[in-house]
Amino acid sequence: MAKKEKDKRKKAKRGKGKKPGCKKPKLTAKTADAHDLYQHSVQEPSVDVDIIDRVFRRENGRRPLSLREDFCGTAFISAAWVKSRKDRTALGIDLDGPTLDWGRTHNIEPLGAAAERVQLLEKNVLDVTRPKMDAICAFNFSYCVFHERRELLRYFRAARRSLTDEGVFLLDNHAGSSTLEDCWDERKFKRFTYIWEQKPVDALTQRGMRKIHFRFKDGSMLKNAFRYDWRIWSLAELRDLAAEAGFRRTEVYAEEFDEEGDTVAGLKRLKRYEHDASWTPYLVCWK
Ligand SMILES: C[S@@+](CC[C@H](N)C(=O)[O-])C[C@H]1O[C@@H](n2cnc3c(N)ncnc32)[C@H](O)[C@@H]1O
């Protein structure tokens, strides 16, 4: 199983049809930039923006304007959010100053005037409740850094307090039986190979290590570019926590993909779903 199977499948198809004659220098472990590789292989901000927009419009009949991107890292989603409409604002929150700095330089400053509509905060997501936003997202399973139920509940409560009355909190879920198992999954991109390593999850704590490595064409390797000590929360646990935190309703959405990684049925609200080996549902929590 790999992180965000669907995105990587789609991304692995990228690069086709590019113009000839603009060859980039060869990437190696020494020259590569881990954030750049991560964004290229793991993230697809336009998909995230689209999902937030669609669920919010379906519920409230208007477009969401303000987004808080929790665990924002390089603020890739915040940048895509303000780019998507002139009246949109974004607040990105992350604990890690150097990662935020990278995002400012590579994702926010290149936006030009739109950069003024993005604010980045070097803070713990547990400690921020203002300003109130239309939407808050915590994507790529980052909330799994919270290992204790009471910690995750505190986070959900803080997120709820940070929403406008029509607001929505969205999370994605690292779901399926294979998330509990050992795994080494490689995915080839044009200039590097992305590797997702999973250690088995401890049955007593539900915790397991995940690592991202990158291998290059010269054989060099960027080992442990990213490491995560995660608790693997189930969708049912997350829904219970959301109810306990005061969210009035939760919904589960998922996209259906074919073998090629192309969407076949679009984003669907699920009523039931048989356990799958690997899938990434979205939990949508309404204030
Ligand atoms: C898996 S990365 C997520 C990057 C990006 N948002 C994405 O969707 O791929 C997790 C990020 O969460 C940040 N982080 C971890 N604990 C945090 C906390 N309590 N508050 C804010 N940020 C936190 C880390 O610094 C790291 O940048």
The ligand as an SDF file (V2000), in Angstrom:
LIG
                    3D

 27 29  0  0  0  0  0  0  0  0999 V2000
    2.7570   14.7580    6.5580 C   0  0  0  0  0  0  0  0  0  0  0  0
    3.3610   16.4400    6.6210 S   0  0  0  0  0  0  0  0  0  0  0  0
    2.0400   17.1880    5.7710 C   0  0  0  0  0  0  0  0  0  0  0  0
    2.4710   18.0540    4.6430 C   0  0  0  0  0  0  0  0  0  0  0  0
    1.3550   18.5470    3.7580 C   0  0  0  0  0  0  0  0  0  0  0  0
    0.3740   19.2860    4.5180 N   0  0  0  0  0  0  0  0  0  0  0  0
    0.6430   17.4630    2.9980 C   0  0  0  0  0  0  0  0  0  0  0  0
   -0.5780   17.4850    2.8940 O   0  0  0  0  0  0  0  0  0  0  0  0
    1.2770   16.5830    2.4180 O   0  0  0  0  0  0  0  0  0  0  0  0
    3.0700   16.8100    8.3150 C   0  0  0  0  0  0  0  0  0  0  0  0
    3.3740   18.2410    8.7600 C   0  0  0  0  0  0  0  0  0  0  0  0
    2.7300   18.4630   10.0190 O   0  0  0  0  0  0  0  0  0  0  0  0
    3.5350   19.3000   10.8220 C   0  0  0  0  0  0  0  0  0  0  0  0
    3.0970   19.1070   12.2250 N   0  0  0  0  0  0  0  0  0  0  0  0
    3.2170   18.0010   12.9890 C   0  0  0  0  0  0  0  0  0  0  0  0
    2.5970   18.1930   14.1820 N   0  0  0  0  0  0  0  0  0  0  0  0
    2.0420   19.4320   14.1380 C   0  0  0  0  0  0  0  0  0  0  0  0
    1.2540   20.1910   15.0530 C   0  0  0  0  0  0  0  0  0  0  0  0
    0.8950   19.7050   16.2430 N   0  0  0  0  0  0  0  0  0  0  0  0
    0.8560   21.4360   14.6830 N   0  0  0  0  0  0  0  0  0  0  0  0
    1.2140   21.9420   13.4790 C   0  0  0  0  0  0  0  0  0  0  0  0
    1.9530   21.2590   12.5710 N   0  0  0  0  0  0  0  0  0  0  0  0
    2.3630   20.0220   12.8990 C   0  0  0  0  0  0  0  0  0  0  0  0
    4.9560   18.8580   10.5160 C   0  0  0  0  0  0  0  0  0  0  0  0
    5.8850   19.8920   10.8010 O   0  0  0  0  0  0  0  0  0  0  0  0
    4.8410   18.5520    9.0040 C   0  0  0  0  0  0  0  0  0  0  0  0
    5.2030   19.6730    8.2180 O   0  0  0  0  0  0  0  0  0  0  0  0
  1  2  1  0
  2  3  1  0
  2 10  1  0
  3  4  1  0
  4  5  1  0
  5  6  1  0
  5  7  1  0
  7  8  2  0
  7  9  1  0
 10 11  1  0
 11 12  1  0
 11 26  1  0
 12 13  1  0
 13 14  1  0
 13 24  1  0
 14 15  1  0
 14 23  1  0
 15 16  2  0
 16 17  1  0
 17 18  1  0
 17 23  2  0
 18 19  1  0
 18 20  2  0
 20 21  1  0
 21 22  2  0
 22 23  1  0
 24 25  1  0
 24 26  1  0
 26 27  1  0
M  CHG  2   2   1   9  -1
M  END
$$$$
